[in-house]
């Protein structure tokens, strides 16, 4: 259903990728995301659509993340690139459109922006009621529910409602011709239901509304996300990415992944990925590894950001492993995508995390994970790879290792790196 609903938007997005890419004629005359008349006519002629259809599909493509506009050029979003091979990209695109339902149709004239915002804030409860009803619901019943929720929102803000034009608090005697309290909400509910119908979340007509199977699924997913966020095992939902990762450092893998999911469910995926990448760029090697574990939970939406850091030396090995696993390589075989130097750099970085946060026996056992067959060969390549924590790692390893001869060789290597030898 999601593919069918977004098929027109995909056609226009692919046309824009070809016709409006860098070095080609501009998408707009003013650098904004709205198509210019000339570009709309070109697209309509090329695709056999009307101008109105092109504009609708273009707006849908932008809201669904199928196309990104930068100045006067357009480029495909990650969802369009993954469209043919990744069903989750299709569903995420539709959910993005579902989340932006209030932008899909112009709001009715003559209503204050605060009233529109209240209705938008109240609609999740209306949608939840539709989902629980599992069938058609009369609009009058939805209007009663909307009125109750808007009243709750105003009460939560400690607002005192006044009757329009009377200057008297609500509930005070009013002229007989006073407008009923829910009358202004009726056209706004009509607008909201039409907008949700336009994105395929529900059907609306004959005085009733019914969630589509796709809309039912989307509401269920949203409710599940709220439940996940509410069940954060370590209570780090409101923390920054760095503090959240520190809070997960002592958790077992499954518990840490549950915490990542809860943290991610509480914020937009784009900003969450940006925060995690920023945490990975820090000096703490443990957070670097944990950040990429959290990015594994994010999945496909993180691909462009992960790919963009492949050329950063500190993040390259982690990014290459992430991309290999994302492309379907078995995690046990993913290390084969790394060069010998990259694998050695990663070994030192992981050893730095163990030295800073682990116990001495863990650092000794870490020797077994090196790709080099002997300790002398490992030391030679560690010295050559140029990791900024090399000296500290070797000193910590020498202090932890029970073999005096090996510890002496490691100390000597640390001294040589320290003195530039």
Order of alpha helices (4+ residues) and beta strands (2+ residues): alpha-alpha-alpha-alpha-beta-beta-alpha-alpha-alpha-beta-alpha-alpha-beta-beta-alpha-alpha-alpha-alpha-alpha-alpha-alpha-alpha-alpha-alpha-alpha-alpha
